[in-house]
Amino acid sequence: MNTACIIGGGVIGGGWAARFLLNGWRVQVFDPDPEAPRKIGEVLDNARYALPMLYDVALPAEGGLVFCETLEEALNGADWVQESVPERLELKQKVYAQIEATGTDALIGSSTSGFKPSELQEGMEKPDNVFVTHPFNPVYLLPLVELVPSDKTAPSAVEGAKDILRSIGMHPLHIRKEIDAHIADRLLEAVWREGLWLINDGIATTEEIDDAIRYGFGLRWGQMGLFETYRIAGGEAGMKHFIAQFGPALEWPWTKLMDVPDLTDDLVNKIADQSDAQSGQHSIRALERMRDNNLVAMMRGLKTQNAAAGALIKTHEAMINKPDATDFCKPLKTISRTIPADWVDYNGHMNESRYGQVFSDAADTVLDMLGAGPDYVATGKSYFTVNIDINFVLETHVADQIVVESQILLLDGKKLKLFHRMQSASGALLATGEQFLLHVDLTTRKSCPPEDALLSEMVKKFEHQKALPQPD
């Protein structure tokens, strides 16, 4: 088991701890704050609820979490060190001196949002394993990490960091030239400055500014970013036309990006009062849960299109979903997953159509086990569901963990019949599904027998399933 050392247990450090822990890492935390276990525990509660809902497979078994009394104890055996102490350069440099004194050879990333890696490395004798890995809150859900090395950072450390970050479902954005505040926060700073002016000048409230983002360009940015969005805005002529059309506006005095309003008590109170009126009726924990549900739904939507963050989830899912060799002498374990928030209807339980999706996904797994998976479909043949009978036994709710065991009841030429049992993590039966499929030629869209070689191998596997007790 890999080990991560987390230094600093605030919102960001806790998010890192959750991201590593829920991907099967042992996590050793050092934070002198006596409240750190509580704070990280609350972040973990949210992460355990939300992160598994992104995936259609079960995450790795959760690693172990240890709170350490000393920095040296937390660094012991660490493969990765994530520093997330407050944004004070002298404090961070002091921490790096203490880390170096232990002689660790772990990769060392900083969560800093503003400092350059060369500033962090000042005074170090061996700075080659140190770099910036700046994440975004919530770290356990949002995949972006700005990976910033300095000239003193070893290329091998950068590549090693990329591999580790990808293995826990994150997207390392390699920033090849260090700069204050990196890339994303510089863009956010521009929007933040303009937002402060709009409030200061009485143009808009906090809610109206948020509406402009969440109902407009924020949705476009979430799946295409800035430049690809504007490329489309240029029409068939593309980006050159967009710049030619809108470029002159950059010379107009629209924005105040080179200035910032004085944060007087009146302006601070004005912003705080508007923010309280906008969402003060909700606790921070409730807002976090709303945020996480929305992020899960949006990223899962992107996943169906294999786009942006959704494509990243599919790639990570393939990395963590590596089933053992199938034993056809017993029921086949086909599904292990968490029920996402967007699968639940107005009655507070999983919608009926999603049971069909679960059993359809289970059938796809069986077909893959039989040798009729995606590679076979690419040859122009597949199995189509003709009928499925579902029996609903118990309610299933958001964030419930489920497993499905499947059994082959019939394999006769082009005919295939499956039986699925959907159970809770505790073993309670939730639903059953009996599914009849026919083998189809995708060119003619008509049923036909499978190729002899495939059918022969499938029959051998089915012989073991025939010996199992038949379902009621």
N, C-alpha and C positions, 0 to 999 in steps of 0.2 A: 504494500500500500504506500502510495506517495504521501508526503507530509508537507503541509504549508504552515509557515509561521506568519501569524497576523499580528502586527504591532500597531496598536491603536484600535479600540473597539467601539468607535462611534458609528454613525449611520453608514459611512463608506466602508470602514473596517468590518463592521458587522455584515454588510452586503457581500464583501469578498469572502468572509468566513462561510456564509451560506452557499455561495456559488461553488466553492471548493468542496465543502462538506457534502452537499447534495449530489456531487459528481464522484463520490466515493473516496475522497481524500481524508486523511487524518489532519485535523486542524488544531494547532497549538497557538493559543492567544496570550499575548502579554499586554496588559493595560493596568496601570496602578489605580485607576478609578474603581472604587469598590462597587459602583453601579454597573460596571461593564458586563457582568454575567446577565443582569436583567435586561440591559439594553440590547445585547446581542440575542438574547432569548426571544425578545419581541420581534426583532428582524427575522429570526429563524422561523417564528410562527407564520409570518407572512410568506416567507420563501417556501416553506413546506407546503403551504396552501396553493401558491401560484405557479411556481416553476414546473412541477410535474404536469400541469394542465397544458403546457405548450406542446407536449409530446404525445404521440400516439403509441408509445412504448414506455415501459417502466424505466426510470432512471436507475443508475447503479445503486447497490446497497449503500445506505448512508454511512459515511466514515465516522470516526470518533472525534469528539470535541473535548479539548483539555484547556483549562485556564491555568496559566503558569505564574508562579510567584516571581520569577526573575526572567530577564531577557535571555540569559544564557540557557535556561531550561527550555524556553520557547524555541530557541534556535537549534536545539539538539536534534540532529537527524533530518533537518529541513531540506527539502529539494527546492522550495520556492519561499522567498520572504516578501511579504507585502507590507510596506510601511505606509500608515495612514494617520500619522500624528498631526496635530494642528499646523496650519500654514504659517510657521515661523521658521525662517531659514536656519537661524542659529540652533534651534531645537532639532531640526532634521539633521543637520551636520553632526550634532552631538550624538544622535542615535546611530548614524552611520559609522562614527568612530568606535562606538561600543560594539556594533555588529562586526566590524573588521577585527577588533581585538579578540574575538572568539575564534578566528581562523576559519570561519565557515566558507565553503566553496559553493553555496547555494546561489541561484539566480535571485537578484534583489530588485524589486520594482517599487516605485513610489507612486502614490495616488495623487501627488500634487497637481493642482489645476493651473498653477502659474509658473513655478520655478523650472529652470532649465536643468537637465541632468548634470551639466558641467558645474553648476553651482552646488549641487548636492555632493559631487565628488571631490570638492576642494578639501585638501588635507589628507586624502586617502592615499595609501601606498599602493593598493591594488584596486583600482576603480573599474576594472574590466567587466565585472558582472553586474554593474549598477546601471539602471536606466529608469525612465519614467514609464509607468503604465497607468494612465489616467482614465478611470472608468466613469460611468454615468449612473445616477441614482434612478431606480433601484438596481444595484449592481447584479443582483441575482436574476433579473429579467432582461435588462437592456444589454445587448451584446457588444457595443462598441468599446474598445480600449485603444486610446492613443498611445502607441508604443514609440517612445522617443529616446534614442541613444545619443551619446556625445561622441566626439572623436576618440575618446578614451575607452569607450565600450567595445568589447570584443564582438566581431561579427557572429561568432559562434554562440555568444550569449543571446544576441538578438534572434537568431534562428531557433534556438532552444526555447526562448520565451514564446515565439509564435506557435510552436508545436504544442506547448502546454496550454496556452490560452485557447487554441482551437479545440483541444481535447475536453475543455470544460464548457464548450458551446459559445465562445466569445469570438469577436471579429477584431483581430489586431490590425490597427491602421498604422503602418510604419511611416513615421514622419522623419524623413531623412535629414532635415536641417532643423536644429533646435531653435526655438523662438519662444519668447514669453507668452504664456497662456495657450501655447500649442495652436490647434486649428479650431476646434469646435467652440471653445470658450471665447475666442476672438469674435466668432460670428454671433454668439449669444450676447456678448457684451454690446455689440452694435444695436441689436434689437432692444436690449435692456435700457440702454441710454435713451433711445428714441421713446420708449415707453415712459420713462421718467419725465421727459419733456412734455409728452402728451397729457400726463396727469397734472404736472406743474402748471401748464398753461390753460388748464380747464377744458381741454379738447375731449378727453375721454376718461372713463373710470377704469379701474382694474378689471372689472368684469367685461366691459366693452372691448378692451384690448385683448383679453383672453378669448372673447367670442371671435374677434377678427382672425385669430390664429387657429382655434379649434374647429371653426366652421368653414375656413377657407384654406389658406396656403399651408397650414399645418398638416392637413390631410394629404395634400400633394407631396409635401416634403417627406412625409412618413414612408412613401413608397418609391419616390423618384429623386429626392434631394432637390438641390437648387438648380444646377445647370441643365440637368435633363428636363426638368419642368419648363425652364425657359426655352430650351430647344424646341419643344412642342409649341410653345407660344409663338415661335417664329413661323409657324405654318410649314408648308412644303419647302420653303426656301431655307428653313433651318436656323441655326444659331447666328449666322452672319446677318440674316435679315432681321432677327430680333434685336441684335446690337445696333444695327443701322437705324432701326425704328425707334428704339427706346434709349439708346446710348446718349443722345443729346440731353435727356432728362437729368443725367448725372451732373450736369453743370447748373441745373436749376437749384435754388435754395430750399429744397424740400426737407432735408434732414439737418440735424444738429449733432452729427456724429463726432465732430472735433471738439465738442464742449459737453458739459454735463451740468444740470441744475444743482445749486447748492442744496444739500440735504438738510434743510432747516427743520426745526421742530414742527413747524406748521406742515411742511411737505411730508415728513415722516408720519405724522398723525393722520394726514389726509389719506395717504396710501394705506396705513393700517386700518383706518375706519372703513374704507371702501372694501378692503380685503375681508374684514369681519362681516360686513353686510353681504358680501358675495358668497362666502362659504363658512362663516363662523358657526353656523348651526350644526356643523359636522365636527367630530373630534378628528385629531390628526390620524388616529388609527383607522377611523372610518374612511377618511379621504385616501389613505394608503390602500385600503382594500378596494375602493372604487377605482383608483388608478391602476392597480394590478389587474383587476378584472377587465378593464378597458384595454390595457396593453396586451393581455393574453388573447382577447377576441380579435384585436387588430392584427397581431402577428400570426395568429392561426389563419385569419383570412388571407394574409399574404402567402402563407404556406400553401394554400390550395392553388395559388397561381405560381408557385415556385419562384417568388420574387423577393428581393431585398432581405429583410430579417427572416422572412418565412423560408427562403431557400437555405439560409444558414441553419435553421432548426432542422430541416430535412437532412442536411449533411451531417449534423451532429447526431441526429437520431440513428442514422446508419452506423455511426461509430460505436454507439452504446448498445445497439440491439444486435447482439451476436449470440443467437441461441445455440445451445449445445446440440450435438448430433442427435437426431430424432430416434426415439425408441418406439417402433410401431406396435410393440406388444402391450402398450398401455394407452390410455387416452392422450391425445396430443395437446400439449400446452401451446395455445395459439395466440392469446392476447394477455398482456399484463400492462395496465395503464391506469391513469387517473381521469375522472370525469371532469371536463372543462366547464367553465361557467356558461358558455354559449350553448351548451347542450340541455340546459334546464329550462322548463317552460313556466307559464304563469302559475301552475300548481305547486311549484317548488321542487319538482322531481324531473328526472330525465325524460325528455320527450320520446314518444313511442317510435318515431322514425329513427332515433339514434340507436335503438336496440337493433334495428335492421342493419345500421351501419357497422355496429360492433360485430354482428354475425357475418356480414359481408367481408369485413377485414379478417375475421377468423378463417373464412373460406379461402381468401387469398393466401393466407399463411399455409393452409393445408395444401393448396395447389403448388405452392413453392416447394414444400416438402416432397411432393410427388414428382417434381421435375417439370411442372407445367406453370412455372412462374413467369416473371417479366421477360426473361430471355426466350422462353417458348412462345409467348404472345407476340414477340417481335418477328417470329417466323410466319405469322398470319393465322394462327389458330388460338383458340381460347375456350374457356367455359363460361356460359351464361346462366344466371339463375332463372329458373322457370317458375318456381314457387318457393315460398318460405312461410312456415307456420310458427308463430311466436307465442309463447305462453309466459305472461307476466306474473311473477310470484311475489316479489317484494319491491318496494320503492327503491330507487337509486338516486342519490343526491350529488350536488356539486362537491368536488374534491374527494369523493369516495374512490377508493382503489378497488379495481375489479380484475379478475382473472377469468379466462375462458378456456375450457377444455373441450376439444372436438373429437369426434369419432366418425369413422367412415362406415356407413351402414350398407352402401351398395356401390359396386363398381362393375358395370356390365356394358361393355362396348362404349357407346357415347354417353351413357347414363352414369351419373354420380349423385349419391345421396349422402348428406352429412347431418350429424346431430351435434348441437353445441350446448354446453352448460355454462352459464355466466354466474359467477360466484363473487361474493365479497371477499375482502382480504382475510376475514375470519372463517371463511368456508361456507357461509350461508348462501343457499341457492336464491338467486335474484330473478333469473329468467332462463328459458330454454328456447332453442330454435331448431326446427327441422327443415333442411334446405335441399331442394332438388335442382340439379344443374345438368345442362346438356352441352356437349362439346360442339363447337361452331367453327366453321370456316369464315374468317373475317372478310374474305373477298366476296363470297357469295351471300354471306350473312345467313347461311342455312346450316342445320346440324349435320354432323358427319362424325365417323369414328376417329379417334386419335391415331397417329402414326403407330405402326406395329411395335417399333422399338420402345416408344414411350409407354404404350399400353402394357407391354410385357413387364416393364419395371414397376409400373403402378400396381399391377396384379400381385406381384411378389410382396409388395408392402401391404396390400389389402389383406392378404392371407393372414397376416398377424392380427389385423384389426377384427377379422371375422370371429376370432376366438373370444373376444370381449363380450361381457353380458350385454344384451340388447336393452336399450332404454325403454322405460314404461311408456 
